[in-house]
Structure formats: C-alpha cells, structure tokens
Amino acid sequence: QSPPIRLLGPAPAPVMKLKKHYRYHFLLYAPSVEAIQQLWHQVLPQLSVPKDVEFMIDVDPLDMR
C-alpha cells in the first residue's frame, strides 16, 4: 500500500503574475520524498499539459514566493 499523500491547492502564488506568466502553487505532503517522486512519475504521463506550462519542483522550500 502506498503511503498517504496530501494535496493542498492549487492556489495563486503571492506574486501571481511575473514576466507575463501566471504562477500557481500546490503543496504535496508525504512521509518521504520518494513517495512524492513515485506519485509524480505515475501521474505526469496521464496529464494533458500544454507545451507552454512549466512545473518547477522545490523540495522543502524556504518560502512560497
């Protein structure tokens, strides 16, 4: 059985628009980085993401700007 992972968001970033790009945050809480990596590798191929959408992953961020 996979460990429980909690999703918070998505929500607009505090600086929502930067250099003509809109930004949103979401948080994944899990007991380990490996659990999130496993989930990400399972979910990403199933997403229909436009080519101009980027994901940036920050493990243990210092702030959420």
N, CA, C and O atoms as a GROMACS GRO file, in nm:
protein
  260
    1GLN      N    1   0.084  -0.119   0.000
    1GLN     CA    2   0.000   0.000   0.000
    1GLN      C    3   0.088   0.125   0.000
    1GLN      O    4   0.188   0.131   0.072
    2SER      N    5   0.051   0.223  -0.081
    2SER     CA    6   0.126   0.348  -0.090
    2SER      C    7   0.102   0.433   0.033
    2SER      O    8  -0.007   0.430   0.091
    3PRO      N    9   0.204   0.509   0.074
    3PRO     CA   10   0.186   0.598   0.189
    3PRO      C   11   0.089   0.710   0.154
    3PRO      O   12   0.078   0.748   0.037
    4PRO      N   13   0.018   0.764   0.254
    4PRO     CA   14  -0.077   0.872   0.225
    4PRO      C   15  -0.005   1.000   0.183
    4PRO      O   16   0.095   1.039   0.243
    5ILE      N   17  -0.058   1.063   0.081
    5ILE     CA   18  -0.004   1.190   0.032
    5ILE      C   19  -0.119   1.290   0.032
    5ILE      O   20  -0.227   1.261  -0.018
    6ARG      N   21  -0.094   1.408   0.090
    6ARG     CA   22  -0.198   1.511   0.094
    6ARG      C   23  -0.165   1.621  -0.006
    6ARG      O   24  -0.049   1.660  -0.022
    7LEU      N   25  -0.268   1.670  -0.073
    7LEU     CA   26  -0.254   1.779  -0.170
    7LEU      C   27  -0.320   1.904  -0.115
    7LEU      O   28  -0.434   1.899  -0.068
    8LEU      N   29  -0.249   2.014  -0.119
    8LEU     CA   30  -0.301   2.144  -0.079
    8LEU      C   31  -0.292   2.235  -0.200
    8LEU      O   32  -0.183   2.256  -0.254
    9GLY      N   33  -0.403   2.290  -0.245
    9GLY     CA   34  -0.403   2.380  -0.360
    9GLY      C   35  -0.464   2.313  -0.481
    9GLY      O   36  -0.526   2.207  -0.468
   10PRO      N   37  -0.449   2.371  -0.596
   10PRO     CA   38  -0.362   2.484  -0.630
   10PRO      C   39  -0.420   2.618  -0.582
   10PRO      O   40  -0.540   2.632  -0.561
   11ALA      N   41  -0.330   2.712  -0.566
   11ALA     CA   42  -0.366   2.847  -0.524
   11ALA      C   43  -0.275   2.946  -0.596
   11ALA      O   44  -0.161   2.912  -0.628
   12PRO      N   45  -0.324   3.066  -0.623
   12PRO     CA   46  -0.238   3.166  -0.686
   12PRO      C   47  -0.116   3.195  -0.598
   12PRO      O   48  -0.127   3.200  -0.476
   13ALA      N   49  -0.002   3.212  -0.661
   13ALA     CA   50   0.120   3.248  -0.588
   13ALA      C   51   0.105   3.390  -0.534
   13ALA      O   52   0.029   3.469  -0.590
   14PRO      N   53   0.177   3.425  -0.426
   14PRO     CA   54   0.170   3.562  -0.374
   14PRO      C   55   0.199   3.667  -0.482
   14PRO      O   56   0.134   3.772  -0.485
   15VAL      N   57   0.296   3.641  -0.568
   15VAL     CA   58   0.320   3.724  -0.686
   15VAL      C   59   0.261   3.643  -0.801
   15VAL      O   60   0.329   3.560  -0.862
   16MET      N   61   0.132   3.669  -0.830
   16MET     CA   62   0.060   3.582  -0.922
   16MET      C   63   0.109   3.593  -1.066
   16MET      O   64   0.112   3.493  -1.138
   17LYS      N   65   0.148   3.712  -1.108
   17LYS     CA   66   0.194   3.730  -1.246
   17LYS      C   67   0.335   3.786  -1.243
   17LYS      O   68   0.360   3.888  -1.178
   18LEU      N   69   0.425   3.721  -1.312
   18LEU     CA   70   0.565   3.761  -1.314
   18LEU      C   71   0.616   3.745  -1.456
   18LEU      O   72   0.611   3.635  -1.512
   19LYS      N   73   0.664   3.853  -1.515
   19LYS     CA   74   0.716   3.850  -1.653
   19LYS      C   75   0.614   3.788  -1.750
   19LYS      O   76   0.648   3.699  -1.828
   20LYS      N   77   0.491   3.835  -1.741
   20LYS     CA   78   0.380   3.793  -1.829
   20LYS      C   79   0.340   3.647  -1.811
   20LYS      O   80   0.270   3.592  -1.896
   21HIS      N   81   0.382   3.584  -1.702
   21HIS     CA   82   0.345   3.446  -1.674
   21HIS      C   83   0.266   3.440  -1.544
   21HIS      O   84   0.303   3.503  -1.445
   22TYR      N   85   0.158   3.363  -1.544
   22TYR     CA   86   0.080   3.342  -1.424
   22TYR      C   87   0.140   3.226  -1.345
   22TYR      O   88   0.186   3.128  -1.402
   23ARG      N   89   0.138   3.240  -1.212
   23ARG     CA   90   0.201   3.139  -1.126
   23ARG      C   91   0.102   3.088  -1.023
   23ARG      O   92   0.024   3.165  -0.965
   24TYR      N   93   0.107   2.959  -1.001
   24TYR     CA   94   0.023   2.893  -0.900
   24TYR      C   95   0.109   2.798  -0.819
   24TYR      O   96   0.209   2.745  -0.868
   25HIS      N   97   0.069   2.778  -0.696
   25HIS     CA   98   0.139   2.685  -0.607
   25HIS      C   99   0.047   2.571  -0.570
   25HIS      O  100  -0.074   2.587  -0.561
   26PHE      N  101   0.107   2.456  -0.551
   26PHE     CA  102   0.038   2.349  -0.479
   26PHE      C  103   0.141   2.276  -0.398
   26PHE      O  104   0.258   2.268  -0.435
   27LEU      N  105   0.097   2.221  -0.287
   27LEU     CA  106   0.186   2.150  -0.196
   27LEU      C  107   0.146   2.005  -0.188
   27LEU      O  108   0.028   1.971  -0.184
   28LEU      N  109   0.245   1.918  -0.186
   28LEU     CA  110   0.224   1.776  -0.162
   28LEU      C  111   0.294   1.742  -0.032
   28LEU      O  112   0.414   1.763  -0.016
   29TYR      N  113   0.218   1.688   0.062
   29TYR     CA  114   0.273   1.643   0.190
   29TYR      C  115   0.279   1.492   0.188
   29TYR      O  116   0.180   1.425   0.158
   30ALA      N  117   0.396   1.438   0.221
   30ALA     CA  118   0.413   1.292   0.223
   30ALA      C  119   0.519   1.258   0.327
   30ALA      O  120   0.598   1.343   0.367
   31PRO      N  121   0.520   1.132   0.371
   31PRO     CA  122   0.619   1.091   0.470
   31PRO      C  123   0.762   1.088   0.416
   31PRO      O  124   0.857   1.086   0.494
   32SER      N  125   0.777   1.088   0.282
   32SER     CA  126   0.912   1.084   0.225
   32SER      C  127   0.912   1.147   0.086
   32SER      O  128   0.809   1.153   0.019
   33VAL      N  129   1.028   1.193   0.045
   33VAL     CA  130   1.046   1.246  -0.091
   33VAL      C  131   1.019   1.136  -0.193
   33VAL      O  132   0.963   1.161  -0.300
   34GLU      N  133   1.059   1.015  -0.161
   34GLU     CA  134   1.041   0.903  -0.254
   34GLU      C  135   0.893   0.880  -0.286
   34GLU      O  136   0.859   0.847  -0.399
   35ALA      N  137   0.806   0.897  -0.187
   35ALA     CA  138   0.662   0.878  -0.209
   35ALA      C  139   0.609   0.980  -0.309
   35ALA      O  140   0.529   0.946  -0.396
   36ILE      N  141   0.655   1.104  -0.297
   36ILE     CA  142   0.612   1.208  -0.391
   36ILE      C  143   0.669   1.181  -0.529
   36ILE      O  144   0.599   1.198  -0.629
   37GLN      N  145   0.795   1.140  -0.537
   37GLN     CA  146   0.856   1.109  -0.667
   37GLN      C  147   0.780   0.996  -0.736
   37GLN      O  148   0.755   1.004  -0.857
   38GLN      N  149   0.744   0.895  -0.663
   38GLN     CA  150   0.671   0.782  -0.719
   38GLN      C  151   0.535   0.829  -0.772
   38GLN      O  152   0.496   0.792  -0.883
   39LEU      N  153   0.464   0.908  -0.694
   39LEU     CA  154   0.335   0.961  -0.738
   39LEU      C  155   0.351   1.047  -0.863
   39LEU      O  156   0.274   1.033  -0.958
   40TRP      N  157   0.451   1.136  -0.863
   40TRP     CA  158   0.473   1.226  -0.976
   40TRP      C  159   0.499   1.147  -1.105
   40TRP      O  160   0.445   1.181  -1.210
   41HIS      N  161   0.579   1.043  -1.097
   41HIS     CA  162   0.610   0.963  -1.216
   41HIS      C  163   0.489   0.884  -1.265
   41HIS      O  164   0.482   0.850  -1.383
   42GLN      N  165   0.395   0.854  -1.176
   42GLN     CA  166   0.273   0.785  -1.217
   42GLN      C  167   0.171   0.880  -1.279
   42GLN      O  168   0.103   0.845  -1.375
   43VAL      N  169   0.162   1.001  -1.224
   43VAL     CA  170   0.058   1.095  -1.265
   43VAL      C  171   0.098   1.175  -1.389
   43VAL      O  172   0.014   1.197  -1.477
   44LEU      N  173   0.221   1.219  -1.398
   44LEU     CA  174   0.264   1.308  -1.506
   44LEU      C  175   0.233   1.255  -1.645
   44LEU      O  176   0.183   1.332  -1.727
   45PRO      N  177   0.259   1.128  -1.677
   45PRO     CA  178   0.228   1.080  -1.812
   45PRO      C  179   0.078   1.085  -1.845
   45PRO      O  180   0.041   1.083  -1.963
   46GLN      N  181  -0.007   1.090  -1.745
   46GLN     CA  182  -0.151   1.091  -1.767
   46GLN      C  183  -0.207   1.232  -1.782
   46GLN      O  184  -0.324   1.249  -1.820
   47LEU      N  185  -0.125   1.334  -1.754
   47LEU     CA  186  -0.171   1.472  -1.763
   47LEU      C  187  -0.163   1.522  -1.906
   47LEU      O  188  -0.072   1.487  -1.981
   48SER      N  189  -0.258   1.604  -1.942
   48SER     CA  190  -0.256   1.671  -2.071
   48SER      C  191  -0.212   1.815  -2.043
   48SER      O  192  -0.295   1.902  -2.018
   49VAL      N  193  -0.082   1.839  -2.048
   49VAL     CA  194  -0.026   1.968  -2.011
   49VAL      C  195   0.013   2.044  -2.138
   49VAL      O  196   0.087   1.991  -2.221
   50PRO      N  197  -0.036   2.167  -2.155
   50PRO     CA  198   0.004   2.246  -2.271
   50PRO      C  199   0.156   2.267  -2.272
   50PRO      O  200   0.220   2.268  -2.168
   51LYS      N  201   0.211   2.282  -2.391
   51LYS     CA  202   0.356   2.295  -2.406
   51LYS      C  203   0.413   2.418  -2.336
   51LYS      O  204   0.530   2.420  -2.299
   52ASP      N  205   0.331   2.522  -2.318
   52ASP     CA  206   0.382   2.644  -2.254
   52ASP      C  207   0.366   2.644  -2.102
   52ASP      O  208   0.392   2.746  -2.037
   53VAL      N  209   0.324   2.532  -2.044
   53VAL     CA  210   0.312   2.520  -1.899
   53VAL      C  211   0.438   2.452  -1.845
   53VAL      O  212   0.480   2.348  -1.895
   54GLU      N  213   0.496   2.512  -1.742
   54GLU     CA  214   0.616   2.457  -1.679
   54GLU      C  215   0.585   2.419  -1.535
   54GLU      O  216   0.506   2.485  -1.467
   55PHE      N  217   0.649   2.313  -1.490
   55PHE     CA  218   0.644   2.274  -1.349
   55PHE      C  219   0.782   2.297  -1.291
   55PHE      O  220   0.883   2.260  -1.351
   56MET      N  221   0.787   2.359  -1.175
   56MET     CA  222   0.912   2.376  -1.102
   56MET      C  223   0.891   2.312  -0.966
   56MET      O  224   0.796   2.346  -0.895
   57ILE      N  225   0.978   2.221  -0.931
   57ILE     CA  226   0.963   2.148  -0.806
   57ILE      C  227   1.069   2.195  -0.707
   57ILE      O  228   1.188   2.197  -0.739
   58ASP      N  229   1.024   2.233  -0.589
   58ASP     CA  230   1.114   2.277  -0.483
   58ASP      C  231   1.089   2.187  -0.362
   58ASP      O  232   0.984   2.194  -0.300
   59VAL      N  233   1.185   2.104  -0.331
   59VAL     CA  234   1.174   2.016  -0.216
   59VAL      C  235   1.216   2.094  -0.092
   59VAL      O  236   1.326   2.147  -0.085
   60ASP      N  237   1.125   2.101   0.004
   60ASP     CA  238   1.150   2.172   0.129
   60ASP      C  239   1.180   2.320   0.105
   60ASP      O  240   1.289   2.367   0.140
   61PRO      N  241   1.086   2.395   0.046
   61PRO     CA  242   1.110   2.536   0.014
   61PRO      C  243   1.126   2.622   0.139
   61PRO      O  244   1.067   2.595   0.243
   62LEU      N  245   1.208   2.727   0.126
   62LEU     CA  246   1.227   2.820   0.237
   62LEU      C  247   1.111   2.918   0.246
   62LEU      O  248   1.072   2.957   0.357
   63ASP      N  249   1.054   2.957   0.133
   63ASP     CA  250   0.936   3.043   0.132
   63ASP      C  251   0.854   3.010   0.009
   63ASP      O  252   0.896   2.932  -0.076
   64MET      N  253   0.737   3.070   0.000
   64MET     CA  254   0.645   3.036  -0.108
   64MET      C  255   0.619   3.154  -0.201
   64MET      O  256   0.507   3.171  -0.249
   65ARG      N  257   0.720   3.236  -0.228
   65ARG     CA  258   0.702   3.349  -0.319
   65ARG      C  259   0.703   3.308  -0.459
   65ARG      O  260   0.689   3.392  -0.548
   0.00000   0.00000   0.00000
